[in-house]
């Protein structure tokens, strides 16, 4: 079992020691990421503190669903399908410039239709299917935190307040610091940082010991000012109480967290 720091100080409360032990029962590596996150959370003067903290939190939250038995993020099949699509494209000697394609004049549509060989279309469909099967990070979070088999399926689970706040915290509080060289992240106050991290911890406690911490999580959600507002195309009457935080749309394929899960920069 991965050990936490010998000192009971430095942010290691009794509840954190218990959560660390629960994580270690699932994965020593996850427990080590959690210990690293606690260290940097409690060391504001540490060099590159936010970058190290963000990396630890990202890995912890990205791979906790694996430890909970949720389908893993596996890029191998989508990588294979992508390679096959490129081969089919090159075998058909298709141009790289969309302007060089032959336009299909028989189809009446506001959107110009282009002619593509059937093998290329088939390879494209297989590539898309392989990408969807593995699921994105928001969906995996929903499968771990909420009940994806309830009426409404994944779409409803991804609208769960806990799921949406989990994804929002990863995307907006921590992820920008993972690649700080790409774009200078907006500063985060110590108060917001600790509040967001505490929420992630409470969700993890609920996931690892669901019956014990449901009430605590409900109370934490009720205390926060954030409430999920209506999403684009979503009925406000069914999307929870209105709020100013946009949250994360269900199944948003282009979120920073999802792009990182796919290995994009």
C-alpha positions in Angstrom: 0.0 0.0 0.0 1.3 3.5 -0.9 2.2 5.4 2.2 1.3 9.0 3.0 3.8 11.4 4.6 4.8 10.4 8.1 3.6 13.7 9.5 -0.1 14.0 10.3 0.2 17.7 9.4 0.8 19.1 5.9 -2.9 18.8 5.0 -3.3 15.1 6.0 -6.5 15.1 8.0 -8.0 11.8 9.2 -10.6 11.8 6.4 -7.8 12.3 3.8 -5.8 9.4 5.3 -8.9 7.2 5.0 -9.6 8.3 1.4 -5.9 7.6 0.6 -6.3 4.1 2.1 -9.4 3.5 0.0 -7.7 4.6 -3.2 -4.7 2.4 -2.4 -7.1 -0.6 -2.1 -8.0 0.1 -5.8 -4.6 1.3 -7.1 -1.3 2.2 -5.5 -0.6 4.6 -8.3 -3.9 6.5 -7.8 -3.1 6.7 -4.1 0.3 8.2 -5.0 -1.3 10.7 -7.3 -3.6 11.7 -4.5 -0.7 12.0 -2.0 1.1 14.2 -4.6 -1.9 16.4 -5.0 -2.2 16.8 -1.2 1.5 17.8 -1.0 1.2 20.5 -3.6 -2.1 21.7 -2.4 -0.5 22.3 1.0 2.7 23.8 -0.5 1.8 27.1 -2.2 5.5 28.1 -2.4 6.6 25.0 -4.2 8.2 25.5 -7.6 5.8 25.0 -10.5 3.3 24.1 -7.8 0.1 24.5 -9.9 1.5 22.5 -12.8 2.5 19.6 -10.6 -0.9 19.8 -8.7 -2.8 19.9 -12.0 -1.0 16.8 -13.4 -1.7 14.8 -10.3 -5.4 15.8 -10.2 -5.8 15.1 -13.9 -4.3 11.6 -13.7 -6.3 10.8 -10.5 -9.6 11.9 -12.0 -9.0 10.6 -15.5 -8.1 7.1 -14.3 -10.3 6.6 -11.2 -13.1 5.3 -13.4 -10.7 2.6 -14.6 -10.2 1.5 -11.0 -14.0 1.6 -10.5 -14.5 -0.8 -13.4 -15.7 1.7 -16.0 -14.6 1.0 -19.5 -11.1 2.2 -20.0 -9.9 5.0 -22.3 -8.3 2.9 -24.9 -6.8 4.8 -27.9 -5.5 1.6 -29.6 -8.7 0.8 -31.6 -9.3 4.4 -32.6 -5.7 4.8 -33.6 -5.9 1.6 -35.8 -9.1 2.8 -37.4 -7.6 6.3 -38.0 -4.6 4.6 -39.7 -6.9 2.5 -41.9 -8.9 5.6 -42.9 -5.7 7.4 -44.0 -4.7 4.4 -46.0 -8.1 4.3 -47.7 -7.9 8.0 -48.4 -4.4 7.7 -49.9 -5.3 4.5 -51.9 -8.2 6.5 -53.5 -5.7 9.3 -54.4 -8.0 11.9 -52.8 -6.8 15.5 -52.7 -5.8 17.2 -49.5 -7.6 20.4 -50.5 -11.4 20.3 -50.2 -11.6 22.7 -53.2 -10.2 19.9 -55.4 -13.1 17.6 -54.8 -15.8 17.0 -57.4 -19.1 18.4 -56.3 -22.1 16.2 -56.6 -24.7 18.1 -58.6 -27.5 15.6 -58.4 -28.2 16.2 -54.7 -30.3 19.2 -53.8 -29.0 20.6 -50.5 -28.0 23.9 -48.9 -24.7 22.2 -48.0 -22.5 21.3 -51.0 -22.2 17.6 -51.4 -18.9 16.0 -52.5 -18.2 12.6 -54.1 -16.2 10.1 -52.0 -15.4 6.5 -52.9 -17.3 3.9 -50.8 -14.2 2.4 -49.2 -13.2 5.8 -47.8 -16.7 6.4 -46.4 -16.7 2.9 -44.8 -13.3 3.6 -43.2 -14.5 6.9 -41.9 -17.6 5.4 -40.4 -15.4 2.7 -38.7 -13.1 5.3 -37.3 -16.0 7.3 -35.8 -17.5 4.2 -34.3 -14.2 3.1 -32.7 -13.8 6.6 -31.2 -17.3 6.5 -29.7 -17.1 3.0 -28.3 -14.3 3.9 -25.8 -16.3 6.8 -24.5 -15.1 10.3 -23.6 -14.0 11.4 -20.2 -17.3 13.1 -19.4 -19.2 9.9 -20.1 -16.8 7.9 -18.0 -17.2 10.3 -15.1 -21.0 10.0 -15.5 -20.7 6.2 -15.5 -18.7 6.3 -12.3 -20.5 9.1 -10.4 -24.1 9.0 -11.5 -26.5 6.2 -12.6 -26.1 5.9 -16.4 -28.8 3.2 -16.6 -31.5 5.4 -15.3 -34.2 6.7 -17.8 -32.4 9.0 -20.1 -29.2 6.9 -20.2 -25.8 8.6 -20.5 -27.3 11.9 -21.5 -29.2 12.2 -18.2 -26.2 11.0 -16.2 -23.9 13.5 -17.8 -26.3 16.3 -16.7 -26.1 15.2 -13.1 -24.9 18.2 -11.0 -22.0 16.3 -9.4 -20.9 15.0 -12.8 -21.0 18.4 -14.4 -19.2 20.1 -11.6 -16.6 17.4 -11.6 -15.9 17.9 -15.3 -16.0 21.7 -15.0 -13.4 21.7 -12.2 -11.1 19.5 -14.1 -11.5 21.6 -17.3 -11.4 25.1 -15.8 -9.5 24.9 -12.5 -6.8 22.3 -13.1 -6.4 21.5 -16.8 -5.2 24.9 -17.9 -2.1 24.5 -15.7 -1.2 21.1 -17.2 0.1 22.8 -20.4 0.9 26.2 -18.9 3.3 27.0 -21.7 0.6 26.9 -24.3 -1.5 29.6 -22.7 -1.0 31.5 -19.5 -3.9 30.2 -17.2 -6.0 32.6 -15.3 -5.0 32.7 -11.6 -7.0 30.7 -9.1 -7.4 31.9 -5.5 -6.4 29.6 -2.7 -10.0 29.6 -1.5 -11.4 28.5 -4.9 -8.6 25.9 -5.3 -9.3 24.3 -1.9 -13.1 24.4 -2.4 -12.8 22.7 -5.8 -10.4 20.1 -4.6 -12.6 19.4 -1.6 -15.5 18.8 -3.9 -13.5 16.3 -6.0 -12.5 14.5 -2.7 -16.1 14.3 -1.6 -17.1 12.8 -4.9 -14.3 10.2 -4.6 -15.5 9.3 -1.1 -19.0 8.9 -2.4 -17.7 6.7 -5.3 -15.5 4.5 -3.0 -18.1 4.3 -0.2 -21.4 5.3 -1.8 -23.8 4.7 1.1 -21.6 6.5 3.6 -21.2 9.8 1.8 -24.3 10.4 -0.3 -25.7 12.9 2.3 -22.3 14.7 2.6 -22.2 15.1 -1.2 -25.8 16.4 -1.3 -25.0 18.9 1.4 -21.8 20.1 -0.4 -23.8 20.6 -3.6 -26.5 22.5 -1.8 -23.9 24.9 -0.1 -22.1 25.8 -3.3 -23.3 28.9 -5.2 -22.9 26.9 -8.5 -26.0 25.3 -9.9 -26.3 23.8 -13.4 -28.0 26.1 -15.8 -29.9 25.1 -18.9 -27.7 23.9 -21.7 -28.1 24.9 -25.3 -31.2 23.1 -26.7 -32.1 21.8 -23.2 -35.5 22.5 -21.6 -34.9 24.8 -18.6 -37.6 23.1 -16.7 -35.7 19.8 -16.8 -32.2 21.0 -16.4 -32.0 22.0 -12.7 -32.1 25.5 -11.2 -30.8 28.4 -13.2 -27.3 29.7 -12.6 -24.5 31.6 -14.2 -22.0 28.7 -14.6 -22.4 27.2 -18.0 -21.3 23.8 -16.8 -20.2 21.2 -19.3 -22.7 20.1 -22.0 -23.5 16.4 -22.0 -21.1 14.4 -24.2 -19.1 17.5 -25.2 -16.5 16.0 -27.5 -14.4 19.2 -27.7 -13.8 19.9 -24.0 -10.2 20.4 -23.0 -10.4 17.4 -20.7 -11.7 15.1 -23.5 -9.0 16.3 -25.9 -6.4 15.5 -23.3 -7.9 12.1 -22.8 -7.5 11.5 -26.5 -3.9 12.5 -26.4 -4.4 15.9 -28.2 -2.6 19.0 -27.1 
